[in-house]
Amino acid sequence: MSSQLIYSSPPITKIPTPRPNSHSLSQRTSIPLHVYKHPAAILLELSTSIKEVHQILPHIIKSNLYTEHLFQTKLLSIFCNHGCIAEAARVFEPIEDKLDVLYYTLLKGYAKHSSLHEALLFFVRMKADNVRPVVYNFTYLLKVCGDKGELRRGKEIHGQLIKNGFSSNVFAMTGVVNLYSKCRLIEEAYKMFDRMPERDLVSWNTIISGFAQNGLAKLALGLVVRMQEEGQRPDSITLVSILPSVANMGSVKIGRSVHGYVLRAGFEGLVNVNTALVDMYSKCGYIRIGRLIFDGMRQRTTVSWNSMIDGYVRSGYAEEAMGIFERMLDEGVEPTDVTIMGAAHACADLGDLDRGIFVHKLSDKLKLGGNVSVMNSLISMYSKCKRVDLAVHIFGKLHGKTLVSWNAMILGFAQNGRVNDALNYFYEMHSQNLRPDTFTMVSVIPALAELSVTRQAKWIHGYCIRSCLDDDIFVMTALVDMYAKCGEIHTARKLFNRMNERHVTTWNAMIDGYGTHGLGKAAIELFNEMQKGTVKPNDVTFLSVLSACSHAGMVEEGRSYFTSMKRDYGIEPALDHYGAMVDLLGRAGRLDEALNFIQKMPIEPGINVYGAMLGACKIHKNVELGEKAAKKLFALNPDEGGYHVLLANIYATASMWGEVAKVRTIMKKKGLQKTPGCSVVELRNEVHSFYSGTTNHPQSKRIYAFLEELGDKMKAAGYVPDTSSIHDVEDAVKEQLNSTHSERLAIAFGLLNTSDGTPIHVRKNLRVCGDCHTATKYISLVTGREIIVRDMQRFHHFKNGTCSCGDYW
């Protein structure tokens, strides 16, 4: 430990010649009685603001009292307490015979209201002026070093403390413990604490808080037990220090024990203790108890309101969070930056743009535009409210962008389907030498998964390895999901097998991947393996399992798992689970069972349930039930054109052309549009998009000529076009319309521009139609190529004239 304070920076002001003797308060000459009773002295004693002091100052000067030690000490103290260090220095410097207490007061002012640099300079000056430091001089300096994380300077102060004989002083050593705790050297802090010959309550609270703030919750709680064994009774500060640790552990049992102590010790009326209890219960999942405590508080601080808002947001009760926020404003409590961030998060979860804009305007009113954390919250809020353009505007004006800012913007683009923008911002962030973290990667990897481009998937995987993020469970889970969505299901499983630790989301990603590839049995086997381990399945797990059963036609297995989720795991089925069951029954042709299932649902069926029913009616050409499902969908979402198109296709398959015309007329009157089919294929790091029947691609002539040639080969191999859903045109035109669907254009382009043996990867935004599915099987047969098509529902692996779905999709 250094015994000498090393500080070579030049002093700001010239150090006067050292005084021959230092004066303490005891050496001060007696102050005349008329000075104490002077009106200016009384007014100065009663003053509460700098403005009042400035009004009194002329009277002090006029009465020739400015040179009296009483007024000098009082003025210096007032200026230091109000942070007016320059004015304090102007009072201090002209004093010829300076008392030690004046040095101590000004040093405290520098430590609290100026920079560490200036405080240390003044400390050096004290030594030069032969002023012997007292213990509190060191505690002030140690505190500022701890608050600013200045470990090197803090160690120098520690050395000076030892040199001046304070190594056994409880106040000084408590300051040392606080320094090392705040500088993340908790082991060193504990050594200092353990060596203290005596400890008071503040010492115990300091080390307990240090362990808690460094994430060592159990050790912090252990120290609370030990302090009681050594005869120290925890006070409110102790409780406020350990309750966040209890919250981080999620141990409501321990939390209740602490709460019981609060009641027995009579601390239930303290606002800081109640606020900590609200936070603890909320984070432990007992939001209702937190609310009961909050409502019972006679007095609340802004922190209390913020804790309740944050608790509701964390617990998924965004509307209740906004209710507390609005009540806070109604009661005239001024919000802080933390309040704004909590309210913005709630608006984001609700997708409530109007209230989000109000929160934004309020942040402007509070002059928080320069607060990066608040602006990051607003970026996330606008992104989740589907106004990524407003998020971009805030991001563009933001000074001092952090990694969190970039992450919020990248995720915002990814959430809004602007995949290319997400990747461009990632590249831009990288070019500015900002090192991505886990959150960056789990934002950008799903964006690449949506592109379904294997080459880029491998590039980002390599980037994760180079960035030493390939051992992170969240990054690895995202990579498993990405490879599965890029058609590389075997690569996904290899990564899954290599993981030393797996979260429930990891299992979900792999099970869902198998399901979307039609590998139902593999999905079930993996789920059974999961059940044998320590990771418990959640609602998403069961949704993935039910979907896998649906894609593979495993009806009875699906029924069994649907029953098991509530019976064995206590998971209440949500609308998505009911929709998956309807899809499972409907795809298998059990339409009457699906209808009966819907009618017996304990909750009101939603769009996903009736949408699954309508899709099944399209597959199995059931007009009657299709009409019933469509009627429900039109009532629930009258502005969605896709459902009208599905119904029209059902009518067309049944040759009910009059009904087809009626549906189209309704769509025209309502201004509803059919979503155009779009297929994309990647070639040499460039993505090529194709829409049905378009001729704007540079290779269009080659593509159409190739398709015509390919059609002849397919027919020779046994292909018969299905044109049953097209009306009022000649057969040749019907075939031509089918042959120019977007996926066929993309497949033809891929075949023309890649070498033999190269698999073709195509992604389509809609479900593959029956004729294109049959045609693609024949294309794989006559060309000898593997063709992988990912549509809006699943993957189809075409090879040698067959599809992985077994014609069940």
Secondary structure, DSSP 8 states (H G I E B T S, - for coil): --SS----S--SS------SS-B-GGGS----HHHHT-HHHHHHHH--SHHHHHHHHHHHHHTT-TTSHHHHHHHHHHHHHTT-HHHHHHHHTT-SS-BHHHHHHHHHHHHHHS-HHHHHHHHHHHHHTT----HHHHHHHHHHHHHHT-HHHHHHHHHHHHHTT-TT-HHHHHHHHHHHHHTT-HHHHHHHHHH-SS--HHHHHHHHHHHHHTT-HHHHHHHHHHHHHTT----HHHHHHHHHHHHHHT-HHHHHHHHHHHHHHT-TT-HHHHHHHHHHHHHTT-HHHHHHHHHH-SS--HHHHHHHHHHHHHTT-HHHHHHHHHHHHHTT----HHHHHHHHHHHHHHT-HHHHHHHHHHHHHTT-TT-HHHHHHHHHHHHHTT-HHHHHHHHHH-SS--HHHHHHHHHHHHHTT-HHHHHHHHHHHHHTT----HHHHHHHHHHHHHHT-HHHHHHHHHHHHHTT-TT-HHHHHHHHHHHHHTT-HHHHHHHHHH-SS--HHHHHHHHHHHHHTT-HHHHHHHHHHHHHSS----HHHHHHHHHHHHHHT-HHHHHHHHHHHHHTT-----HHHHHHHHHHHHHTT-HHHHHHHHHT-SS---HHHHHHHHHHHHHHT-HHHHHHHHHHHHHH-TT-HHHHHHHHHHHHHTT-HHHHHHHHHHHHHHT------EEEEEETTEEEEEETT---STTHHHHHHHHHHHHHHHHHTT-----TT--SS-HHHHHHHHHTSHHHHHHHHHHHHS-TT--EEEEESS---HHHHHHHHHHHHHH---EEEE-SS-EEEEETTEETTTT--
